């Protein structure tokens, strides 16, 4: 059996870069891009940061979690890259079918996140208001601090090193029963 690590945080936190580096460190591994599951919505999609998107986000989150969990039960170290706020973690974990998922929140400053969002290329998201809103939601959410990398280093390899060390000592483990 493999394992599942959720790399999350607000837009611009460095999730995709760090998740990709982490997937390279394990063999066999799978990198699940959570945003891809929103791309499957063909018509009627609601921007996920809007309050009206809550039900939609739950369905997308369940679908993504089920896929990620299946890869993990198939023996792959699975890295999930996407916005899974602590408010969605219990539902996400249950939908994976796993007893344990590893969960890390990357939390640079809100200004650093916005700088990254504002300067990145070939990415469909660039909304400053939504970036700041989602950062605030993560920053004020109830979550065990052991899951949070506050003000992580700017070098993605250094962030990946911190995550691997936390995986090794089990400090990122979030335990739940199967659904």
DAPE-V828244 format. One record per residue. N is the residue number from 1. SS is DSSP state (H for helix, E for strand, C for the rest). Layout:
n->[N:N]
ss->[SS:SS]
This chain:
n->[1:2:3:4:5:6:7:8:9:10:11:12:13:14:15:16:17:18:19:20:21:22:23:24:25:26:27:28:29:30:31:32:33:34:35:36:37:38:39:40:41:42:43:44:45:46:47:48:49:50:51:52:53:54:55:56:57:58:59:60:61:62:63:64:65:66:67:68:69:70:71:72:73:74:75:76:77:78:79:80:81:82:83:84:85:86:87:88:89:90:91:92:93:94:95:96:97:98:99:100:101:102:103:104:105:106:107:108:109:110:111:112:113:114:115:116:117:118:119:120:121:122:123:124:125:126:127:128:129:130:131:132:133:134:135:136:137:138:139:140:141:142:143:144:145:146:147:148:149:150:151:152:153:154:155:156:157:158:159:160:161:162:163:164:165:166:167:168:169:170:171:172:173:174:175:176:177:178:179]
ss->[C:C:E:E:E:E:E:E:E:C:C:C:C:C:H:H:H:H:H:H:H:H:H:H:C:C:C:C:E:E:E:E:E:H:H:H:H:H:H:C:C:C:C:C:C:C:C:C:C:C:H:H:H:H:H:H:H:H:H:H:H:H:H:H:H:H:H:H:H:H:H:H:H:C:C:C:E:E:E:E:E:C:C:C:C:H:H:H:H:H:H:H:H:H:H:H:C:C:C:E:E:E:E:E:E:E:E:C:C:H:H:H:H:H:H:H:H:H:H:C:C:C:C:C:C:C:C:H:H:H:H:H:H:H:H:H:H:H:H:H:C:C:C:C:H:H:H:E:E:E:C:C:C:C:C:H:H:H:H:H:H:H:H:H:H:H:H:H:C:C:C:C:E:E:E:C:C:C:C]
